[in-house]
Amino acid sequence: METTAKADREDLERKNSILEEMIKRSDLRQKKLEKTIDDLKTEIFELLTDNVDTVKTSNVEEHDQAIAFYAYLSKGESAIQHHGVTFDTVITNVGAAYNHHDGVFTAPTNGVYVFNWNLYSSYHGDLVSELMVNSAKKGGRRSDSLRVEEDHSSSGTVVVQINQGDVVYVRMHPTASITGYIISSSGSYQSSFSGWLLA
């Protein structure tokens, strides 16, 4: 009986030892899993932080970029139907998006822009102008001196959402009756075109 008890005790001790070893292994696995989870949490946090920083930087770059231009005609010119007006004298061109050779502003970034144009019509002149974004009319004005012995001017302002690469320009109306000249002089008053990024 004593021999049986001793054998049972040894068997229990062996089983107990095996269980303790299994518990140790289980603890090690749990610690490894916990470390893996912590590492993954850290990686996820870093990825999220990087994305937020990228978005913030992108927004700052996009919305803090100054874009503005102001140009006028250095001298008067004939008003011709469907003809673009080239405001050749540049005073301001922050962002270098306005081309004084063709009178076209090309949007360097998406955004809400403000555009203003002002045209003086000659004695007995009648000008109908429009602001174009690509091939779409966004605003129109008439400067009518047809029946008076004086110059008249008209100004237009348009606030418009446009995309990067869109072109904006002023032209004479393609079908309206247009007579006379666009008056402008660097020494007195100027027919002008301006624009800037609002947001």
C-alpha distance (Angstrom), angle and dihedral (degrees) to the residues before:
residue distance angle dihedral
M1 . . .
E2 3.74 . .
T3 3.78 89.8 .
T4 3.81 90.9 52.4
A5 3.81 92.0 49.1
K6 3.80 90.1 49.7
A7 3.80 91.2 49.9
D8 3.80 90.9 48.0
R9 3.81 91.0 49.1
E10 3.80 91.6 49.9
D11 3.80 89.8 47.6
L12 3.83 90.7 50.8
E13 3.79 91.5 47.3
R14 3.80 90.3 50.4
K15 3.80 91.5 48.4
N16 3.82 90.1 45.6
S17 3.80 89.8 51.5
I18 3.79 90.9 50.1
L19 3.82 90.7 49.2
E20 3.81 91.5 49.1
E21 3.81 89.8 50.8
M22 3.80 90.4 49.4
I23 3.81 90.4 49.5
K24 3.82 90.3 50.5
R25 3.79 90.9 50.8
S26 3.79 90.6 46.5
D27 3.81 90.0 50.9
L28 3.81 90.6 50.1
R29 3.80 91.3 49.8
Q30 3.80 90.9 48.3
K31 3.81 91.2 50.6
K32 3.80 90.8 49.1
L33 3.81 90.5 49.5
E34 3.81 91.1 48.2
K35 3.82 89.9 50.4
T36 3.82 90.8 48.4
I37 3.80 90.2 50.1
D38 3.82 91.0 49.0
D39 3.81 90.8 48.7
L40 3.80 91.1 49.6
K41 3.80 91.2 48.7
T42 3.80 89.4 51.9
E43 3.81 92.2 48.9
I44 3.81 92.0 48.1
F45 3.80 91.3 48.8
E46 3.82 91.2 49.4
L47 3.80 91.7 48.4
L48 3.79 91.9 49.4
T49 3.80 91.2 46.7
D50 3.81 91.6 49.1
N51 3.82 91.1 50.2
V52 3.80 92.5 48.7
D53 3.83 90.3 48.3
T54 3.81 90.5 48.5
V55 3.81 91.9 50.4
K56 3.80 91.2 46.4
T57 3.80 91.9 48.5
S58 3.79 91.0 46.6
N59 3.81 91.6 49.9
V60 3.78 91.8 47.1
E61 3.79 91.1 49.4
E62 3.79 92.5 45.9
H63 3.80 98.9 44.4
D64 3.81 100.6 32.7
Q65 3.78 93.8 52.0
A66 3.81 106.6 110.9
I67 3.80 113.2 -134.0
A68 3.80 120.2 173.6
F69 3.78 139.1 135.7
Y70 3.79 139.9 -177.6
A71 3.81 124.6 -175.1
Y72 3.78 137.2 160.9
L73 3.80 140.7 -167.2
S74 3.81 111.2 -92.5
K75 3.83 90.8 -152.0
G76 3.78 140.5 3.5
E77 3.79 122.1 -81.1
S78 3.79 139.3 -172.8
A79 3.78 116.2 -87.3
I80 3.79 109.9 -127.1
Q81 3.80 127.9 -179.2
H82 3.80 114.9 -100.8
H83 3.80 90.5 5.1
G84 3.80 120.7 137.1
V85 3.79 117.8 -129.0
T86 3.79 114.7 -125.9
F87 3.79 109.6 -152.2
D88 3.78 96.1 -159.6
T89 3.81 104.8 -179.4
V90 3.80 111.4 76.5
I91 3.80 119.8 -159.3
T92 3.81 98.3 167.1
N93 3.79 129.2 18.4
V94 3.81 108.0 159.4
G95 3.79 107.1 175.5
A96 3.84 91.5 19.8
A97 3.82 92.0 -112.6
Y98 3.82 98.0 132.4
N99 3.82 118.9 82.5
H100 3.82 112.8 -152.2
H101 3.82 91.0 -167.3
D102 3.82 94.4 67.2
G103 3.82 103.7 12.2
V104 3.80 93.0 -118.3
F105 3.80 127.5 138.2
T106 3.83 114.1 -154.9
A107 3.81 114.0 -159.7
P108 3.82 109.8 -122.4
T109 3.81 92.4 -165.3
N110 3.81 141.6 13.6
G111 3.79 114.7 -90.9
V112 3.79 151.4 103.2
Y113 3.80 110.3 -65.3
V114 3.80 134.8 -171.2
F115 3.82 118.6 -143.6
N116 3.79 127.8 -173.4
W117 3.78 129.9 -176.7
N118 3.79 131.1 -179.4
L119 3.83 125.9 -168.0
Y120 3.81 130.1 -175.1
S121 3.79 117.4 -152.0
S122 3.81 121.2 -148.2
Y123 3.82 125.2 -121.2
H124 3.82 107.8 -60.1
G125 3.78 89.5 5.5
D126 3.79 126.1 138.1
L127 3.81 116.5 -165.2
V128 3.79 126.0 -176.1
S129 3.80 111.6 -173.1
E130 3.77 135.1 175.7
L131 3.77 138.6 -163.7
M132 3.79 112.4 -127.1
V133 3.81 131.4 -160.4
N134 3.80 105.1 -164.4
S135 3.82 100.8 -46.9
A136 3.82 96.8 -27.7
K137 3.81 123.1 99.4
K138 3.82 111.6 -130.1
G139 3.79 100.7 173.2
G140 3.81 142.8 0.4
R141 3.82 138.5 -160.5
R142 3.80 138.0 -176.6
S143 3.79 126.0 -146.2
D144 3.80 107.3 -167.5
S145 3.81 122.8 -171.2
L146 3.79 93.2 146.0
R147 3.81 98.0 120.8
V148 3.79 101.5 29.0
E149 3.80 137.1 72.3
E150 3.79 95.6 -125.6
D151 3.77 143.6 72.8
H152 3.77 118.8 -95.2
S153 3.77 129.0 -165.1
S154 3.76 134.8 -159.7
S155 3.78 129.8 -164.4
G156 3.77 130.5 -160.9
T157 3.79 131.6 -167.8
V158 3.79 124.8 -167.3
V159 3.81 129.1 -176.6
V160 3.78 109.6 -160.2
Q161 3.80 141.7 165.3
I162 3.80 110.0 -126.6
N163 3.78 137.6 170.8
Q164 3.77 132.9 -124.0
G165 3.80 109.2 -79.8
D166 3.83 95.8 23.9
V167 3.81 113.5 134.5
V168 3.81 124.2 -136.7
Y169 3.82 125.7 -167.1
V170 3.81 144.4 148.0
R171 3.79 120.9 -114.4
M172 3.78 140.3 168.7
H173 3.79 114.0 -98.5
P174 3.83 111.3 -89.3
T175 3.84 97.4 -134.7
A176 3.83 109.9 15.1
S177 3.80 117.9 104.5
I178 3.81 107.6 -96.5
T179 3.79 126.6 -174.5
G180 3.77 138.0 169.8
Y181 3.77 131.8 13.5
I182 3.75 140.0 -51.9
I183 3.79 103.5 -117.7
S184 3.79 120.7 -144.1
S185 3.77 135.7 148.6
S186 3.78 130.5 177.6
G187 3.81 89.5 -143.0
S188 3.81 99.3 52.6
Y189 3.80 124.0 8.8
Q190 3.77 129.9 -11.5
S191 3.77 138.5 -146.9
S192 3.79 101.4 -134.8
F193 3.79 148.7 -177.8
S194 3.80 126.4 -155.4
G195 3.78 140.8 165.0
W196 3.77 143.7 169.5
L197 3.78 142.4 -174.3
L198 3.80 109.6 -100.1
A199 3.82 100.7 -177.8
